[in-house]
């Protein structure tokens, strides 16, 4: 599976570690930048790239890394059809996919280290939306919010 991944300058180093882990898990990373930790860039630009990759069908899931994960999450969620969440634990990462069909994982490079981030990402990638009627019903309500 192809996994889109993007970061701002604060998330660059963690993004590099996650790209290696994506490959080790047998998936193909789609690196959307940034290409350097040395130039200050704006996280909304990279959250947008990741969101668009999912919406355009280039990848079923995406990961965005910034300093806290919060800014990237806020930006990604502005795109209709994106369900992004900051997850700094493995339970939220898989449960967010299984119950809420989360398609963008946001991580804070200044909050967690690479070992935990890799484990969280693994849970996110391997999780599948359960499609239980109660979860589908709840997602339909969320989709209705986007229509207003």
Buried (B, 14 or more C-beta within 10 A) or exposed (E): EBBBBBBBBBBBBBBBBBBEBBEEBEBEBBBBBBEEBEEEBBBBBBBBBBBBBBBEEBBEBBBBBBBBBBBBBBBBBEBEEBBBBBBBEBEBBBBBBBBBBBBBBBBBBEBBEBEBBBBBBBBBBEBEBBEEEEBEEBBEEEEEEEEE
